[in-house]
Amino acid sequence: MAEPSSKAGGRGFERHALTVTLLTTASRFGGLAREACFGRLIGVSDAASAFGFAFLVPNLFRRLFGEGALSAALVPEQARLEAQDPQAARRLASLMLARVGLLLTALTVVGETILLAVPAMRDDLGLRLLAITLPYMPLVCITAVAGAVLQVRGRFAPASAAPILLNLSLVIAVFVAWWGGDGPVDAARIGIVGWGVLVAGVAQATWALWELRRTSPRGVVSTASDREARLGLRRVVTQALPMILGLGVLQVNTFLDGLIASWPTVVGPDIMGRPYPLPDTAMATLGYAQRLYEFPLGVFGIAVATAIFPQLAREHADPTRFLDTLRRGLRLTVFIGLPASLGIALVRAPFVTVVYQGFAFDASDVDRVAFVLLGYSVAIWSYSLNHVLVRGFYARREAMTPVRIAMAMVGLNLVLNLTLVFGTSLGVAGLAWSTAVCAILQSLILGRVLSSRVGRLFDGDAVRSVMRTVACTLVMLLAVAAAMWFVPFDGLGLGTWAGAAVELGVLAAVGGVVFSSAARLLRMPELRWALGREVRSG
């Protein structure tokens, strides 16, 4: 099979994708360490559910801005000005930072005022924690804007590594909270963890702004450059408003999941005079499962989308190069995402056990979280694919099409959430399955519509690539299932956690070796791309 040339695709995004992947891997492993501390020191408790609710709003903005709308709107305009007028590009970055900072600071002040005016706030743990974590919203969004500009300049490290600061701050905070009392962190001490979020936001924004200033061009901004920057700002804002829902549909769906799960924590155990079908620990269970499926999504899926977007933005005027780059991105996303999806679904129990079990997190908690994780994990490939597909639309300055699709998906997700939670025995897992179904449907619709705009996304080479990925994944699953069946992990006598750790390590090694060997046997170029090697010239 002939590989696309590097000339056709421009400077390959694969090397940047590897940089983002490595840094994001470090931050995601830090995230797993953070969640391991949360699971053991807080557990599946009402305190954990209250913290999960409080972090919903600032975390939604982090995802939308850090991985979504504003960055997606800014990158094409910033890339154009960086190439044509660096001083205008510097001015655009300054204007964007000032506007975002002022707007979100104002929203934060309004939100804090409302929270302070709520009489029930003194008695509601979730609202008290929300008041502490809300200022993280403008800080993390400023970090995202600075990170988007730095990505255009080819500097992916600051934005990709910034979450490490959040993880470190939260780990320190939860240990301080635990150290100050007896037993798991409870409602009286969980506020310390909320303050850890705010400390992380200050550190992240400081680092990103320092790096942005260091890389900005020197000189005086002319009147013409200032005018061009203001026109660029107007275009960015016009593009960003519809993008918020278009690129953030997974985040919005996750946010809705959290609101439904948080009802017992914030409102009470009843709804309209009837018992609510979810317990007051539902948000904690959902949150622990989300952190695990987000691990491969952040490491690989968002890494590819982040790295490919500046290149798509530069190539949108050249249909051939644009389509070639987009096809490579989709092939690489499926190649990484499909085995990650099904692999995690298969090893979900030891995965949850290794990360969480111990002290305040027992075997029954493992079963509940693993059951929810199954629903989320089957669509990891689709969550990743959607990030790339939506960025394909935005690179073409076509924002409204994915917005209309996203609005339909949000509505469908809400209907499915309520149906599965209230009408089935799935419980919290119904929220996960609803998100997965909507993500898969969104991928199919986005792919079909984008193909009608730019040409067939899955041509002969791409279809063969997907079929080979499916074949490699099936071989991997058979090998992992055989290892689970024939190796007596339970009889090793290592204890629950150590036995699960050995099982997870062996199964991951077997899966990785078998999948990569099968891909090498089939001479799949995606294996080389995943290692950060750019495409060869024909």
N, C-alpha and C positions, 0 to 999 in steps of 0.2 A: 504494500500500500504506500503510495507516495505521500510524503509529509509536506505540509505547507512550508514555503520558504520564509525565512526571516525577513526578507525584503517585502514580501507580500503582507506580512503582519506587522511591520515596524519593529522597533526594539522590543524584544519579547517581554511579556509581563511575568513569565514564569519565574525569573530570578527574583523579582520583587515579591512574587507570591511566596517564595520560599523564605525570604526575609521576614515577611509578615507572619508566616506560619510558625517559624522558629520562636519569634518573640511572643506571639500569641500563645504558643504552646507553653512557654514559661509562665505567662500570666494565668493560663487556664489551669496548669498544675498548681499554681499558687491558689487559684480559686477552689480547686479540689481540697487543698490543705485547709483553706478557710472553712469550707463546708464540713470537712471532717471535724474541725473544732466545734462548729455550730452543732452538728449532730450529737457529739458526745457531751458537750458542756451545756447545751440548751435543750436538745432533744425535740421530739414531736410534742410540743406543749402549746399552751395558750400564749405564752410569752413569745415563742417562735412565730406563731401565727400573727400576733400583733406587730412584730417587727417586719414580717413579710408584707403586711398591709401597708405599714408606714413607708416602706421602701418602694411601693408600687409607683407612686407619682414621679419622684425623682428618677427612678430606674427607667420608667417609660420615656422620659425626656433623654436620658443617657442613650437609650437604644435608638430613638428616632434621630437624634442629632449625631451621636457618635458613629452609628452604623447606617444612618438613613438620610432623612429629607434634606436638611440644611447642607450637609457635606455633599450630597449628590447634586444639589443645585449649584453649589459654589465651585466645585471642581472644574466643570467645563469652562466657566467664565474666567476663573483664575488661571487656567491653563492657557487660554487665548491671550490674556493680558501679559502673562509671564513671557510669552513668546514675542509679543508685539511691542509692549511698553512696560518694562519692569517697574518703573516708578508708579504707573497707574495700578499695577498689580499690588504693589506695597500699600498704596492708598486704599484700594478696595478691601484688603485684609483689615486695615485699621478701622475703616468705616463699619465693616461687618461686625468686628469684635465690639465696637462701641455700641452699636444698635442692639445686638443680642444681649450684651451685658445689661444695658439699661432696661430693655423690655422685660427680661426674665427676672431682674431684681425687683422691678415694679410688681410683677405677678407674684413673686415670693412675698413681698410686703402685704399685698392684698390677701393672699392665702393665710399668712400668719395672723392677720387681723381677724379674718373670719374664724379661724380656729380658736383664737383667744376669746371670741365673742360667743362661742358655743358653750352653754352652761354645763353640758355633759362631759366636756373635755377633761375636767378634773377626775372624773371617774372612768373615762374610757382610755385604756392603755394604748390602743392603736392610734387615736387622735393625738395623744401626748407625744408619742414617738414620731408621728408625722410632722408635728411642729418642730421637732429637733432636726429631722432629715431634710425638710423642704429646701433650706438654703443650698443644699448640694446641687439643686437643679441648675441655677445660673452658672455655678462653678464648672460643672461637668460639660455644659454646653459651650462655654468659652474654650475649654480644653478641646472640644470636638472641632470648633471652627479653626483654631490654630493648627490642629492636627491635619485638617483637610488641606490647608495651604502648604504645610510642610510636605504632604504626600505629592502635591503637584511639583514640588522642588526635588522630588526623588528621595525624600527623607521620611521613611515609613516607621522608623524606630520609635520616636517619641509617642505617637498616638497608639501604636500597638503595645508598647510596654507600660503605658500609663496605668492600666488596670492593676499592675503589680503593686502600685502604691495603695490602691483601695484594699486589695487582699491583705497586705501587710498591716495596714491600719486596723482593719476589722479583726484580724487574728490577735493583735496586741490588745484591742479593746475587749474582746470576749474573754481573754485570759485575765485581764484586770477585773472584769465583772465577776468571773468565777472565783478568783482569788479572794474577793471581798466577802464571801459568805460560805455557808455550808450547803453542799449539794449542788444540783444544776442551777444555772442562771435563771432566776425567776422574774416576775413582774417588777419587783423592787429594784433590780439591778440591770435590766435590759436596756435602760436609758443610756448607760455607758457605751453600749454598742452603737446606739444611734449617734452619739457624739463622735465615735470613730469614723462614721461616714463623712461627717462635716470636715474633720481633719484631713481625710484623704482628698476631698474636693479642693481644699486650699493647696495642698501639695501638687496635685495634678495640674491645676491651672498655672501655678508658678513655674513649673518645669516647662510646660508647653509654650508659655509666653516668652520665657527666657530663650528657648531654642528658636522661636520665631524671630525675635529681635536679632539674634546672632546671625541668622541667614538672610535677613532682609537687605536689599541693595541700599547703598548709601546715596546721598545726594538730596537735592531739593525737588519737591514735587511741583511741576509746572501747572499753570492754569489749565492747559489742555489735558494733561494727565489726570488732574483732579476731576475735570468734567467727564472724562472717559470712565473713571472709577465710579462716579456717581451713577452714570448710565448703567454700568455693570452691576452695581448694587440693586438698581431697580429691576434688572432682568433676573438676578438671583432671587429676590423676594417673590417676584411673580411666578417663578418656577417652583420655589420651595413650598408655597402654601398648598398647592394640590399634591405635592410629593409627600407631605406629612402622612397622609393616609395611604397613598399608593405604595410607597416603599416600606411603610411601617405596619402593614396589615398583620404580620405575624406578631409584632409587638402589641398592636391594639387587641388582637385576639387573646394574647397572653394576659394583657391587662384585664380584659373582660373575665377571663378565667379566674384571675385573682379576686376580682370584685365579688363574683358569685361564691367563691370559696371562703371569702372573708365575712360573709353575712353573719354567721353565728358569733364571730369575734366582735364585730362592730355594732350590729343591731340587736341580735339575741337569738335564742334557739327556736323561735317560732316565726312563721310568716302567714299573715292573714288568718291567725287563729289555729294554724296547723303546725305540727313539728317540722322544722326544716330538715331536709333529707341528708344534710352533711353535718359532721360533728364540728366542735370548735377548734379542732386540730387540723381541719381540712386544708387551710392555707399553708401550714407548715409542711404537710405531706406533699402538696402540689409543688411548693417551692423547692424542696429537696430533690424531687424528680426533675424539675426544670433545670436545675444546675447541672445535672448529669447529662441530659441530652444536649445542653448548650455547649458542653465541652468539645465534642467533635465539630459542632456547627461553627463555633468561634475559631477553633484551630484551623479548620480547612475551608469550610464553605464561605464564611465572611472574609477570610484571608484572600481567597481567589477573587471574590467580587471587589474587594478593596484594591487589590493590585491591578486588576484589569480595567477598572473604570477610567483612570486618567488616559490610558491608551485608547480606549473606545472614544473618549471625548475628543482626542486629537484626530482620530481617523473617521469621524462621522461623515465628513465630506467626500470620502473615498469609499464607495460602496463595497468594492472588492476587498480592500484591506479590512474594513469594518466587519464584514461578514466572516472573513477568515479568522480574525481574532475572536469574535464571538463564538464561533464554532469550537475553537480550541478551548475556550473557557468552559463551555457547556460539557465538552467531552471530559475535561479534567475534573469538573465538578461531579459528574456521574461516576467517574472512575474512583474518586475518593469517597463520595457520599453514600453510594449504594452498599458497599461492604461495611461501612461504619454503621449504617442504619440497622441492617440485619444482624450484624455481629453483636451490637449492643443489646438488641432484643433477645438474642440467644443467651448471652452471659449476664443478663441484668441482675440476677440474684447475687452472684459473687461480687459484681461491681458495686452494688449498693452496700453489701456487707463490708467490703474492704474500706470504702470511703466513710461510712457512717457508724457502723455498729460498735458499741462499747459504751459503758457508763450509763448515760441517760437514753441511749438509743438501743432498743432490744430487738429480738428476733421478729416480734409481731410488727414492729415499725418497718423492718426490712421488707417483710411481705407486702405491706401496704404501699410503700414507696416503689418497690419493684413492679407492682401491678400497674401503677400510674405510668412508670417509665416505659413500659411496653407500648402503651398507646402513643406516647410522644416519639419514641425511637424509630418506629417503622417509617416515618416520613422525614428523617433527617436529610436524606438526599433531596427531597422536595423543598425543604426550607432553604437549603443551599442554592438550589437551582433558581428559586424565585429571586434571590438577591442578584444573581447575574442577569437574569432576564429583565428585571425592572431597570437595572442600570443600563441595559441596552436601549430601552425606551428613552431614558433620561439623557443619555449621550446624544440621542437624535433630537433633543429638545421637544419630545413628545410626552408631556406629563399627564394629560387627561385620560388617555386610554388605560393605563394601569390603575388610575384612580377609580374609574368606573368599575373595573373588574374588582378592585379591592373593596369598594363599598358593598358590592354584592357578596363578597366573601365574609365581610364583617357581619352583615345581616344573617347570612346562612350559619355562621359560627354561633351567633347568639341563639338562633332557633334550635340548632343541634345541642348546644349546651343545656338549655332548659329541658329539651326532650330527653336527653340521655340521663341528666341528673334526676329529674322528677319522674320520668317514665320507665326507667330501667333500674337494675340492681348494680350498675357499674359504679355508682357513687362518684368519688372524686375522679376516678379514671375516665368517666364520661367526658370531662372537660378536655382531657388529653386526646381522646379519640376524635372529638369534634375538631380540635385544632389540626390534627393530622389529616383528616378527610378534606378539610377546606384548603390546606396547603397543597395537597396533591391535585385537587381540582383547579386551583389557581395556576399551578405549573402548566397544566395541559392547555388552559385557555390562553395564558400569556404566550406560550410557545407558538400556538397556532396563529394568534394575531400578529406577533412579531415576524413570523415567517411570511405572512402576507405583505409586510412592509419592506423587508430587506432581502427576501429570497429564502429558500428552504434552509432552515437552521440545521436540520438533520438530513444531510445529503447522504450519498452512498457510504462515504468514509465514516461519517458520524454514526450512522445506523449500525455499521459493522463494529464500530468501537463500543457502542452500547451493548450489542449482543455479546461481544467478547467479555465485557465487564460483567454482564449477567452470568456468563459461563464461569468466569473466574470466581465470582461470588458464590455460586452454587457449590463449586468444588471446595471452597473455603468452608462453607457451612457444613458440608458433609464431613470434612476433616475435623472440625471443631466438635460436631455432634458425636462423632466416633470417639474422640478423646474423652468427652463427658461421659459416654456410655461405658467405655472399657477401663478407664483409669479410676481406681477407687479413692477419690479424693477424701471422702468422708472417713475412710479407714486409715488415714495416715497418722492419726493420733496427735495432730499438731494443735488441736483446739479450734474453735469456731473461726476466729478471725484469721489466724495463721493458715489454716486449711483453705479458707476462701482466697487468701492472698496467693497461695501457691496455685490454686485452681485458676484464678484469673490470669496470673502470669503465664502459666503453661498454655492456656487456651488462646491468649492474645498472641503468644509467640507462634503457636501452631497456625492460627489464622493468618497472621502477617506473612509468615514464610510461605505457606501454601498459596496465598493470593498473589504475592509478588512473583513466585516461581511460575505460576500459571500465566501471569501477564508477560513474563519474560519469554516463556515458551511460545506464546502467541505473538511475540515481537510487537507488543503494544507500545507505541511511543509515549503514551500517557504516563508510563512508569518513569521515564526519563524526565518528563515535564514536572512530575510531582516532586522530583529531586532538585528542581530549580534550573534544569538545563534547557536553554532555549531551543526552538526548533531549528533543524539544520536546513541549509539551502538544498533545494532539490538536487 
